[in-house]
């Protein structure tokens, strides 16, 4: 059944150590791949009863580089992981990276999703926390074309066609089109921005997994043909800004929780931000598509057409820690959706084993308690932060049977592959909103190591 929206006041457990942050990743892709193979070769063939098993052939996605920074958004604090819980029916989830790492020299994805700055360049956080241009260090065929120096135009996006080889480095029209097609197929690339990076490649791998293809995270003719087979519609659409779009905005939001608690809402701070989220886009990319726009009521702009929202109910969820993806399955066991997520770090891990959905809260408030939460600034009193998409848990909270843990949205959708949560599972607001309408109380959520 469709869950009845409720409002929850959320609280988080204490961090295991004050000020704990995620370990910075300093290993190379080859080192990570070698260690992953070693670990998985020793564990992937054992089920929870100690009997040898074979990994499911459709369960491979690329290994992601460990997060490089800890965020301060909502989520549970670190707890001792519960004992391993076997999934219903006696089956245990299998590691997803082993088969892919053994196929065709595939390498773990190291590039992080880039976010264009005001100059049109892209930056992402490297292991030292320093801004760096997006790059792809995996072994690939030559680029399709030279990296464009300016963002792709609407005309270039519509005309883009596959010419062979992987996605080109940097920002390109073909990457925009691929991201839109993946989104329409229920495989979220996170933000649609046209940049080649970890989220796009993990989405391609998820699509390949669902379709039964070899999952290497690289665009090829097989993936392109499958994506375009049922998607003849234009990739972009015109949209006229409404009165509702320009109203109800928040002033620039402070970082201090005490000041946030004094506000009525933690809403969008600009029309561009609001519309970017509605159409699953990076705000800078939306603004680049519409130069000279004043973002006023009555103006017509160009936006992505992400297609209709999914309607098939989700019967089971897997949170796949190794690939930073969440997969949803229907009653027949077919994967119908797959989203990029942020999970906990080694210091503040996400749960292990199996839990259940117990409630769904749309537009939730958030309770900060310094005695059981992380320390935020100098705040030493309990604070209740108002609802809104720019709150610590975004626009949705899906409560889990393990106390204080949940699946929720985020105010920073471009940070999903660059940070670690305090244990909860964080996704874009639009993915969380879609999932909230497809789950109900009792849906199994399995955390796959």
Beta strands, then each sheet from edge to edge (+ up, - down):
strand 1: 9-10
strand 2: 115-116
strand 3: 122-125
strand 4: 131-132
strand 5: 236-240
strand 6: 300-304
strand 7: 316-320
strand 8: 325-329
strand 9: 335-340
strand 10: 353-362
strand 11: 365-368
strand 12: 383-385
strand 13: 396-400
strand 14: 406-408
strand 15: 425-426
strand 16: 444-448
sheet 1: 1+ 11+ 12-
sheet 2: 2+ 3- 4+
sheet 3: 5+ 6-
sheet 4: 9+ 8- 7+ 16+ 10- 13+ 14- 15-
end
